[in-house]
Amino acid sequence: MDSKLAKNRIRELRSQIQYHNRRYYQLDDPEISDAEYDRLMRELIKLENEFPDPDIALSPTRRVGAPPVEKFATVDHLTPMLSLANAFSEEEMLDFNERIRRLLDRDQDISFVTEPKIDGVAVNLVYEKGELSVGSTRGDGIVGENITANIKTIHSIPLKITRRDDIPVPDLIEIRGEVYMEIAAFDALNHRRLRDGDAPFANPRNAAAGSLRQLDPKITSRRPLDIFCYAVGAVTGISFRSHWELLQTISRWGFPINPLIMQAHDIGECINYYRDINKQREQLAYEIDGVVVKVDSLDIQDQLGFVSRSPRWAIACKFPATQETTIIEDIIIQVGRTGVLTPVALMKPVRVGGVMVSRATLHNLDEIRKKDVRIGDTVIIQRAGDVIPEVVKVVSSLRKGTETIFDMPVRCPECRSDVVRLPGESAHRCIGLACPAQIREHIRHFASRGGMDIEGLGDKLVSQLVETGTINDPADLYYLSEEKLLPLERMAKKSAANLIASITKSKNPTLEKFIYALGIRHVGEHIARLLAKRFPSLPELINASEDDLIRIPEIGPEVAGSLTRFFRVPANLEILKKLSAAGVVPITTAPRHGGSLVGKSFVFTGTLPNITRNRAKEIVESLGGNVTAAITKSSDYVVAGEAPGSKIEKARAAGVVILNGEEFLKLTGNGEKR
C-alpha cells in the first residue's frame, strides 16, 4: 500500500472506530461485533506503525472509550482508566510474555494474576476517609460520567469501607470494578419488559449500561446489578507490593472480587487458566469474553510502564467469537435514511452468546456474492457481545439444491422508485425523494440524542407520524399540535403535551448538533463540530465552496462534495426555511480568529468558581485556544479549581503554568465574571 492510500485508509478507520466507540460506550447500542471492532483497531495500529503521521495524538488508538454523554455531570478520574491490549490466541499470549521479558532481566522471576474478563461496564469508585464519595463511568478514560446516585443502589458496593484492625483505611482510594447483570436476572428483566410492552435489552452488558445511565436512581435500584472489583487507581494512606495482595485487601474491606481469580507462576499456567475458563464459560452465571493476565509485582508493573492507551504489564486474552449454525429462511431489504438498501438475513432463531437471534446483516450484494449466501443455506453465524450477528460462512456441503440465489430489487420495496448503484460504490440506493423509509430514518436521526435530542419521539411514534401523513419531513415536527397527535394510537393528552414541550425545548440546539441532525452524508458528530468552529453561522456554511471546506483539516473532497451537493438541493433548502420559520435557531459561539490564545493549549481540573467547565472551554476556543483532557508536552496552562486531583502534580512535574479560576478569567479578559 502506498503512502496516499494508507493515509486515506487511516482516516477512514479512525472515523469508523470513533463512530463505533460512541455506539458502544455512549449509546450502549453497538453495531458491530467485538471481533470486528478489534480487527479495525488492529488494522489501524498496524498502519499507524508503518505510516506515522502528525495527527497520531487524535487517533482512537490513543484513546480508551468515548466522551461522556451530556445528561450527567462529568468527573475527572484521579488516575486514567486505561484499556488493555488484546491477545486472540495462545501464541499471542506467548508473545506478550516475550515482550515483557525483553524489557526486563530475562532471568527475573515473573508471576501473574489471572482473572475472568467480565462483559460489563467499567466504573470508578472514589472513597474518602473510608466513605464512598463519587461513582463514575469510564467515559473517555480521563473524564467519566457522575453516576454516584445510581452506584449507591447496587447492594454489593460498600458505602463505607469495612475497617480491619490489621489494615489501615486509606485517606483516599479509587476502586475500579465491572458492573454486570447475571444471565438469569437479565432473562427475567427482559421477560418483564416484553410483558409490559417495552423493548427488550440486547444482552446483559447493554442492560447493565442502560440501567446505570438512568436519570432516576429508583429505576436503577429495581435492576439486578452486581459488581466485581479488580483494581485500584489513586491511593493515599496505604501501599501494596503486589496485585494479589491488593485484591485480597479490598476483598477484606468488603469489595466483591471474582472467586475464579488465580495466581500463575509463569505464562504456561496462564495459558492453562485461559483454557479452563473457556471450558467453564457456558456454565457461569454471568457473561465473560476472555481472561485478563496481569504481572503480579507492582514494582515490575512500574518498570514496564505504559504505551499510549494501555499498560505493558497486562493483556486481555479474548475467547474466539461465539459461533452457531442456523438456516437462512429469507433475505429482506431494509432502506436507510440515505436511501441505502441493506439485505438482511431472516434466520431460524438460535441462541448465540447468550442471546436469541433471528437476523443477521449481509451488508451489500458484493458481500452476498463473495460468501455465496443463498436463501435456504445452512450458515455459520457469529456474535461477540454485539446486537447484530454476521454470517461467517456458508456450509455448502449441506446444500440440497433447492436454495435460491438472491438479487437486489430494481425497485425500492418501500416506495417503488428506481434503485441505482453508483460507480465506485458497493451500495444500492433508492433515489425516491419521498421514500417513506428514508423519511422515517431521517426523522429518527434528526431527533436523536446527538442531534436535536427530542425526548419521547421513539421509533414507533415516528413510524406512525410518517405512515399517517402527519409529518413528511423533520421541519413538520415543529408544526405539530396536540390536536394532530391525539388521534394516533396509544397517544394520550398528557403524552401529547409532553412531546410538544420536548419539541419546543429543542428549538435552540448548538450549531454543531444542528449540522449533525441534518443527516448530511459523511458528516458525523466530529465533522459537524469542525464545521461549527470554522463557520460561525449556518448561512456561512451553506454558502461555503468546496475549496473553503477542503481548507479545514480532516475534511477532504468527498465530505466537501457531499456538503455542497446537500445545500444545492432545493428541497433541502426549503426544509431549512421551514425550520427557521418555526423558530428553530441554532446557537453559535463565533470564534475570534487570531485571538489572544491562538496556539495555546489548556487543561481544566477541579470545580471552577463562578463559571462552568463548558463556559470556560467556550472562552478558550473563542480566543483561538485549544482544550484537552490530559496534560501533554504541548500543554501551556492547567486551570485548577477545587479538588483538582492528581493533574496538579503532573503539571508541576511537566513545568506547565498553573492558574486558579480568577487568574484564568483575568487572562481571558473575563475578570468581571468574578
C-alpha positions in Angstrom: 0.0 0.0 0.0 1.4 3.4 -1.0 1.5 6.4 1.4 -1.5 8.1 -0.1 -3.7 5.0 0.1 -2.5 4.3 3.6 -3.4 7.8 4.8 -6.8 7.6 3.3 -7.4 4.2 5.0 -6.1 5.6 8.3 -8.6 8.4 8.1 -11.4 6.0 7.2 -10.5 3.7 10.1 -10.3 6.4 12.6 -13.7 7.7 11.6 -15.3 4.3 11.8 -13.7 3.5 15.2 -14.8 6.8 16.7 -18.3 6.2 15.5 -18.4 2.7 16.9 -16.8 3.9 20.2 -19.8 6.2 20.6 -22.3 3.5 19.7 -20.7 1.2 22.3 -19.7 3.4 25.1 -22.3 6.2 25.0 -25.4 4.7 23.4 -25.0 1.2 24.7 -26.1 0.1 21.2 -23.2 -1.4 19.3 -23.5 -2.1 15.6 -20.5 -4.5 15.1 -19.1 -7.4 17.0 -16.2 -7.1 19.4 -14.2 -9.2 16.9 -14.9 -6.8 14.0 -14.0 -3.8 16.2 -10.8 -5.5 17.2 -9.9 -6.1 13.6 -10.5 -2.4 12.7 -8.3 -1.4 15.7 -5.5 -3.8 14.8 -5.5 -2.7 11.2 -5.3 0.9 12.3 -2.5 0.2 14.8 -0.5 -1.6 12.0 -1.0 1.2 9.5 0.0 3.9 12.1 3.1 2.0 12.9 4.0 1.7 9.2 2.9 5.2 8.1 3.5 7.7 11.1 1.6 11.0 10.9 1.5 14.2 13.0 -2.2 13.6 14.0 -1.4 10.5 16.0 -2.4 12.2 19.2 -6.0 12.5 17.9 -6.2 8.8 16.9 -8.6 6.5 18.7 -5.6 4.2 19.3 -4.5 6.9 21.8 -7.9 6.9 23.5 -9.8 4.4 25.7 -13.5 4.8 25.1 -15.7 7.8 24.1 -16.5 11.1 25.7 -19.2 11.1 28.4 -22.8 11.6 27.4 -24.2 15.1 28.2 -27.0 14.3 30.6 -24.7 13.6 33.5 -22.2 15.8 35.2 -18.6 14.9 34.5 -15.9 13.7 36.8 -12.1 13.8 36.3 -10.6 10.5 37.2 -7.7 10.9 39.6 -5.7 8.4 37.5 -6.6 7.4 33.9 -8.8 4.3 33.4 -6.8 2.7 30.6 -7.9 0.0 28.2 -6.0 -3.3 27.7 -4.2 -4.6 24.7 -5.8 -7.8 23.3 -4.5 -11.2 22.5 -6.5 -13.5 20.3 -4.6 -16.8 20.6 -2.3 -18.7 22.8 0.6 -17.7 20.5 -0.1 -14.0 21.2 -0.1 -14.7 25.0 3.4 -16.1 24.5 4.3 -13.0 22.5 3.1 -10.9 25.4 5.4 -12.8 27.8 8.3 -12.4 25.4 7.8 -8.6 25.1 7.9 -8.0 28.9 10.9 -10.3 29.3 12.8 -8.2 26.6 12.2 -5.1 28.8 13.3 -6.8 32.0 16.1 -9.1 33.1 15.4 -12.4 31.3 16.3 -14.4 34.4 13.9 -12.4 36.6 11.0 -14.4 38.1 7.7 -13.0 36.9 4.4 -14.3 38.3 1.0 -13.3 37.2 -2.6 -12.9 38.4 -5.3 -14.3 36.1 -9.0 -13.4 36.2 -12.1 -13.7 34.0 -12.8 -10.7 31.8 -16.4 -9.7 32.8 -18.5 -8.4 29.9 -20.0 -5.5 31.8 -19.5 -1.7 32.4 -16.3 -0.4 33.9 -16.8 2.0 36.8 -14.6 4.0 39.2 -15.5 4.4 42.9 -13.8 7.1 45.0 -13.6 6.6 48.8 -12.6 9.5 51.0 -11.8 8.7 54.7 -13.4 5.3 54.0 -16.7 6.6 52.7 -18.0 6.4 49.1 -17.9 9.9 47.7 -18.1 9.6 43.9 -19.1 6.8 41.4 -18.4 7.3 37.7 -18.2 5.5 34.4 -15.0 5.1 32.5 -16.0 7.7 29.9 -13.0 8.5 27.7 -10.6 7.2 30.3 -9.8 10.7 31.6 -13.3 12.1 32.3 -16.3 10.0 33.2 -20.0 10.5 33.9 -21.0 11.1 37.5 -23.5 8.2 38.4 -23.0 8.3 42.1 -26.7 8.1 43.0 -27.1 5.1 40.7 -24.0 3.4 42.0 -25.3 3.6 45.6 -28.3 1.5 44.6 -26.1 -1.6 43.9 -26.1 -3.5 47.2 -22.8 -5.3 46.7 -20.9 -1.9 46.6 -19.9 -0.9 50.1 -21.0 2.7 51.1 -18.3 2.5 53.7 -15.0 0.5 53.8 -15.2 -2.2 56.4 -12.5 -1.5 59.0 -9.9 -4.2 59.9 -7.6 -3.9 62.8 -4.6 -5.0 60.8 -5.3 -3.0 57.7 -5.5 0.8 57.7 -8.3 2.5 55.8 -6.8 4.8 53.2 -7.4 8.5 53.2 -8.3 8.4 49.5 -8.6 5.4 47.1 -10.1 4.7 43.7 -11.6 1.3 43.4 -12.1 0.0 39.8 -14.7 -2.6 39.0 -17.1 -4.0 36.4 -20.8 -3.7 36.9 -22.7 -6.6 35.3 -26.0 -8.4 35.3 -26.3 -12.1 35.7 -27.8 -14.0 32.8 -30.8 -15.4 34.7 -31.6 -11.9 36.1 -31.3 -10.5 32.6 -33.7 -13.0 31.1 -36.2 -12.3 33.9 -35.8 -8.5 33.3 -36.4 -8.9 29.5 -39.5 -11.1 30.2 -41.0 -8.3 32.3 -40.2 -5.7 29.7 -41.8 -7.8 26.9 -44.9 -8.3 29.2 -45.1 -4.6 29.8 -44.8 -3.7 26.1 -41.2 -2.4 26.4 -38.3 -3.2 24.0 -36.1 -6.0 25.4 -32.4 -5.3 26.0 -30.0 -7.0 23.5 -27.7 -8.6 26.1 -26.7 -8.3 29.8 -23.9 -5.8 29.1 -26.4 -3.4 27.4 -28.9 -3.9 30.2 -26.3 -3.1 32.8 -25.1 0.0 30.9 -28.7 1.2 30.3 -29.5 0.7 34.0 -26.5 2.7 35.2 -27.5 5.6 32.9 -31.0 6.0 34.3 -31.6 9.6 35.3 -33.9 8.3 38.0 -32.0 6.2 40.6 -35.2 4.5 41.6 -35.3 2.7 38.2 -31.7 1.7 38.7 -32.5 0.3 42.1 -35.0 -2.1 40.6 -32.4 -3.5 38.2 -30.5 -6.6 39.3 -27.0 -5.2 39.1 -23.8 -6.6 40.7 -20.1 -5.8 40.6 -16.7 -7.5 40.6 -13.8 -5.2 41.7 -10.4 -5.8 40.0 -8.0 -2.9 40.6 -7.3 0.4 42.3 -6.3 3.8 40.9 -5.1 6.6 43.1 -4.5 5.7 46.7 -3.1 7.5 49.7 -2.6 6.2 53.2 -1.7 2.6 52.3 0.6 0.8 49.9 0.7 -2.7 48.3 3.5 -4.8 47.0 1.5 -7.0 44.5 -1.7 -7.1 42.6 -2.7 -10.3 44.5 -2.2 -8.5 47.9 -4.2 -5.6 46.6 -7.1 -7.9 45.6 -7.1 -9.7 49.0 -7.1 -6.4 50.8 -10.0 -4.9 49.0 -11.9 -8.2 49.5 -11.4 -7.9 53.3 -12.6 -4.3 53.1 -15.9 -5.7 51.7 -15.5 -5.3 47.9 -16.5 -8.3 45.8 -13.7 -9.9 43.8 -14.2 -12.8 41.3 -13.8 -16.2 43.0 -12.1 -17.6 39.9 -9.1 -15.2 40.2 -5.9 -17.2 40.5 -2.2 -16.7 40.8 0.0 -18.1 38.0 3.8 -18.7 38.3 4.5 -18.4 34.6 2.9 -17.9 31.3 2.2 -21.6 30.9 -0.1 -21.6 33.9 -1.8 -18.5 32.4 -2.5 -20.4 29.2 -3.9 -23.4 31.2 -6.1 -21.0 33.1 -7.3 -19.5 29.7 -8.3 -23.0 28.5 -10.0 -23.9 31.8 -12.1 -20.7 32.0 -13.1 -21.1 28.3 -14.4 -24.6 29.1 -16.4 -23.2 32.1 -17.7 -20.2 30.2 -21.2 -21.6 29.3 -21.7 -22.7 33.0 -21.0 -19.3 34.5 -23.9 -17.2 35.9 -22.6 -14.1 34.0 -21.1 -13.4 30.6 -17.3 -13.2 30.0 -15.4 -12.7 26.8 -12.0 -13.7 27.8 -9.4 -13.6 30.6 -7.1 -10.9 31.8 -3.5 -11.6 32.6 -1.5 -9.1 34.8 2.0 -9.0 36.1 1.6 -9.5 39.9 4.5 -7.4 41.2 3.6 -3.7 41.4 7.3 -2.8 41.2 7.7 -4.7 37.9 4.5 -3.0 36.7 6.1 0.4 37.3 9.2 -0.8 35.4 7.2 -1.9 32.4 5.1 1.3 32.3 2.5 2.1 29.6 2.2 2.6 25.8 -0.4 5.0 24.5 -3.8 3.6 25.7 -2.7 0.5 27.6 -0.3 -0.8 30.2 2.6 -3.1 29.1 2.1 -5.3 32.1 -1.4 -6.6 31.3 -3.3 -8.1 28.4 -6.9 -9.2 27.7 -6.9 -12.7 26.2 -10.1 -12.8 24.2 -12.0 -16.0 23.6 -12.9 -17.0 20.0 -16.2 -15.3 19.0 -19.2 -17.4 19.7 -20.5 -19.2 16.6 -23.6 -21.2 15.9 -25.2 -22.9 12.9 -28.6 -22.0 11.6 -30.6 -21.7 8.3 -31.4 -18.6 6.3 -35.1 -18.7 5.7 -35.4 -15.5 3.7 -33.5 -12.3 2.8 -35.3 -9.0 3.0 -34.3 -5.4 2.3 -34.1 -2.5 4.8 -34.0 1.1 3.5 -31.9 3.6 5.5 -32.1 7.3 5.7 -29.6 7.9 2.9 -31.5 5.5 0.7 -29.1 2.6 1.0 -30.7 -0.8 0.6 -29.3 -3.3 3.1 -30.0 -7.0 2.7 -30.9 -8.7 6.0 -30.9 -12.5 6.5 -34.0 -13.8 8.4 -32.8 -17.0 10.1 -34.2 -19.8 12.1 -33.9 -18.5 15.7 -30.8 -19.7 17.5 -29.1 -18.7 20.8 -25.7 -17.1 20.3 -23.6 -15.7 23.1 -26.5 -15.8 25.5 -28.9 -14.0 23.2 -31.6 -15.4 20.9 -31.0 -14.1 17.4 -33.0 -14.4 14.2 -31.5 -11.7 11.9 -28.0 -11.1 10.5 -26.9 -8.2 8.3 -25.5 -9.2 4.9 -24.2 -5.7 4.2 -24.5 -5.5 0.5 -24.7 -7.5 -2.7 -20.9 -7.8 -3.1 -20.8 -9.4 0.4 -23.5 -11.8 -0.6 -21.8 -12.8 -3.8 -18.4 -13.0 -2.0 -19.7 -15.5 0.5 -22.2 -17.1 -1.9 -25.1 -16.7 0.5 -28.4 -18.1 -0.7 -31.9 -18.4 0.7 -32.2 -21.8 2.3 -28.5 -22.1 3.1 -27.1 -23.5 6.3 -24.7 -20.9 7.6 -22.3 -20.3 10.5 -23.1 -17.1 12.2 -21.0 -15.3 14.7 -21.8 -12.9 17.6 -19.4 -11.4 20.1 -21.3 -9.3 22.5 -23.0 -7.1 19.9 -26.5 -6.6 18.7 -26.1 -7.6 15.0 -24.7 -11.0 14.2 -22.8 -11.7 11.0 -22.8 -14.6 8.6 -19.3 -16.0 8.7 -19.6 -18.7 6.0 -22.0 -21.0 4.2 -21.9 -24.7 4.9 -22.1 -25.5 1.2 -21.7 -29.3 1.8 -25.3 -29.3 3.3 -26.9 -27.7 0.2 -29.9 -29.7 -1.1 -30.2 -27.9 -4.5 -33.4 -26.0 -3.5 -31.5 -22.9 -2.3 -32.4 -19.6 -4.1 -29.9 -17.1 -5.3 -30.7 -13.6 -4.1 -30.6 -10.4 -6.2 -31.2 -6.8 -5.3 -34.6 -5.4 -6.4 -34.7 -2.9 -9.2 -37.5 -1.0 -7.4 -37.5 0.2 -3.8 -39.7 -2.1 -1.7 -40.9 1.0 0.3 -41.8 3.5 -2.5 -41.3 1.6 -5.8 -38.8 4.2 -7.0 -35.7 3.2 -9.1 -32.8 1.5 -7.3 -29.4 2.5 -8.6 -25.8 1.6 -7.9 -23.4 4.5 -8.4 -19.9 3.8 -9.9 -17.3 3.0 -7.3 -19.9 2.2 -4.6 -20.9 -1.1 -3.2 -24.3 0.1 -2.0 -27.6 0.1 -3.9 -29.7 3.2 -3.3 -33.3 4.3 -3.7 -33.5 7.6 -5.5 -37.0 8.4 -4.4 -37.2 11.8 -2.7 -40.5 10.9 -1.0 -39.5 7.4 0.1 -41.2 6.8 3.4 -38.4 4.6 4.8 -35.9 7.3 4.2 -38.2 9.9 5.7 -38.6 7.7 8.8 -34.9 7.1 9.2 -34.1 10.8 8.5 -36.5 12.0 11.1 -35.2 9.4 13.7 -31.7 10.7 13.0 -32.8 14.3 13.2 -34.4 13.8 16.7 -31.6 11.6 18.1 -29.6 12.4 21.2 -26.6 13.5 19.1 -28.9 15.8 17.0 -31.9 17.8 18.2 -32.3 15.4 21.2 -36.1 15.3 21.2 -37.2 13.1 24.1 -40.3 11.0 23.7 -40.0 10.7 20.0 -39.4 6.9 19.7 -39.2 4.7 16.6 -42.9 3.6 16.8 -44.2 7.1 17.1 -42.1 8.3 14.1 -43.4 5.4 12.0 -47.0 6.4 12.9 -46.4 10.1 12.2 -45.0 9.2 8.7 -47.4 6.5 7.8 -50.5 8.6 8.7 -49.1 11.5 6.7 -49.0 13.7 9.8 -45.4 14.7 9.0 -43.3 14.4 5.8 -40.0 15.9 6.9 -38.1 16.9 10.1 -39.4 20.5 9.9 -43.0 19.3 10.2 -42.2 18.2 13.8 -42.3 21.9 14.8 -45.8 22.4 13.4 -47.3 19.5 15.4 -50.1 20.3 17.8 -52.0 18.2 20.4 -54.9 18.0 18.1 -52.8 16.4 15.4 -51.2 13.9 17.9 -54.3 12.8 19.8 -55.8 10.6 17.0 -52.6 8.5 17.0 -52.6 5.0 18.5 -51.7 5.0 22.3 -51.4 8.8 22.4 -53.0 10.4 25.5 -53.4 14.1 26.2 -50.5 14.2 28.7 -48.1 12.3 26.5 -49.0 14.6 23.6 -48.4 17.7 25.7 -45.0 16.3 26.9 -43.9 15.6 23.3 -44.9 19.2 22.2 -42.9 20.5 25.2 -39.9 18.4 24.2 -40.0 19.6 20.6 -40.3 23.2 21.7 -37.3 22.7 24.1 -35.2 21.5 21.2 -35.6 24.7 19.1 -32.2 26.2 20.1 -29.5 23.5 19.6 -25.9 24.2 19.3 -24.8 24.7 15.7 -22.8 21.5 15.7 -25.8 19.5 16.8 -28.0 21.1 14.2 -25.5 20.3 11.4 -25.3 16.7 12.6 -29.1 16.4 12.8 -29.4 17.3 9.1 -28.1 13.9 8.3 -25.7 15.1 5.6 -23.8 12.1 4.1 -20.3 11.7 5.6 -21.0 14.3 8.3 -20.8 12.7 11.7 -20.6 14.5 15.1 -16.8 15.1 14.8 -17.1 16.7 11.3 -20.1 18.7 12.5 -18.0 20.1 15.3 -15.2 21.1 13.0 -17.7 22.9 10.7 -19.3 24.7 13.6 -15.9 26.0 14.7 -15.0 27.2 11.2 -18.3 28.7 10.2 -19.9 30.9 12.9 -23.4 30.7 11.3 -25.5 28.4 9.2 -25.7 30.8 6.2 -21.9 30.9 6.0 -21.7 27.1 5.9 -24.5 27.0 3.2 -22.5 29.4 1.0 -19.1 27.8 1.5 -17.4 26.4 -1.6 -15.7 23.1 -1.8 -12.3 24.9 -1.7 -13.4 26.7 1.5 -14.3 23.3 3.0 -11.2 21.4 1.9 -9.0 24.0 3.7 -10.4 22.7 7.0 -8.1 20.0 8.4 -9.7 16.5 8.3 -12.2 17.4 5.6 -11.4 16.0 2.2 -13.0 16.2 -1.3 -15.6 13.5 -0.5 -17.0 15.3 2.6 -16.7 18.7 0.9 -18.6 17.5 -2.2 -21.3 15.9 0.0 -21.9 19.2 1.8 -22.0 21.4 -1.2 -24.4 19.0 -3.0 -26.7 18.9 0.0 -27.0 22.7 0.1 -27.7 22.9 -3.6 -30.8 20.7 -3.4 -33.9 23.0 -3.4 -35.9 20.6 -1.2 -33.2 20.7 1.5 -33.2 24.5 1.4 -36.9 24.5 1.7 -36.8 22.4 4.9 -34.2 24.8 6.4 -36.6 27.7 5.7 -39.5 25.8 7.3 -37.3 25.2 10.4 -36.3 28.8 10.6 -39.9 30.0 10.2 -40.9 27.6 13.1 -38.3 29.3 15.4 -35.5 26.7 15.1 -32.4 28.8 15.6 -29.0 27.2 16.3 -26.9 28.8 19.0 -23.4 29.7 17.8 -20.3 30.8 19.6 -18.3 32.6 16.9 -14.6 32.1 17.1 -12.4 35.2 17.1 -9.8 34.3 14.5 -6.4 35.5 15.6 -7.4 35.7 19.2 -5.1 36.1 22.2 -4.9 32.4 22.8 -4.1 31.1 19.4 -1.8 28.1 19.6 -2.2 27.8 23.4 -3.4 24.5 25.0 -5.4 24.4 28.2 -6.3 21.6 30.6 -9.1 22.0 33.2 -9.2 20.2 36.5 -11.4 20.5 39.6 -14.5 22.7 40.1 -14.1 26.3 38.9 -15.7 29.2 40.9 -18.5 31.2 39.2 -18.1 29.6 35.8 -19.0 26.2 34.4 -16.4 24.0 32.7 -18.3 24.2 29.3 -18.3 28.0 29.5 -14.6 28.1 30.3 -14.0 25.9 27.3 -16.0 28.2 25.1 -14.0 31.2 26.2 -10.7 29.4 25.3 -11.9 28.3 21.9 -13.4 31.7 21.1 -9.9 33.2 21.6 -8.3 30.7 19.4 -7.0 28.3 22.0 -7.4 24.5 22.4 -8.8 22.5 25.4 -7.5 18.9 26.0 -8.4 16.3 28.7 -4.9 15.3 29.6 -1.6 17.0 30.3 1.0 16.5 27.5 4.3 18.1 26.5 2.3 20.7 24.4 0.1 21.8 27.3 0.6 25.5 28.2 -1.8 26.0 31.1 -3.6 23.9 33.7 -6.6 25.7 35.2 -7.2 24.3 38.7 -10.4 24.7 40.7 -11.5 23.0 43.9 -10.5 19.3 44.4 -8.1 19.3 41.3 -6.8 15.8 41.8 -3.5 14.4 40.5 -3.3 16.7 37.5 -1.7 19.4 39.7 1.3 17.2 40.4 1.6 16.2 36.8 1.5 19.9 35.8 4.3 20.8 38.3 6.4 17.9 37.1 6.0 18.9 33.5 6.6 22.6 34.2 3.2 23.6 33.0 1.8 27.0 34.2 -1.0 26.5 36.8 -3.8 29.1 37.0 -6.6 29.4 39.5 -10.1 30.4 38.4 -9.6 34.1 39.0 -6.2 34.1 37.1 -7.9 32.3 34.2 -10.7 34.9 34.0 -8.2 37.7 34.1 -6.0 36.1 31.4 -9.0 35.7 29.1 -10.4 39.2 29.7 -13.4 37.9 31.7 -12.4 39.3 35.1 -15.7 40.9 35.5 -17.3 37.5 36.0 -15.6 37.1 39.4 
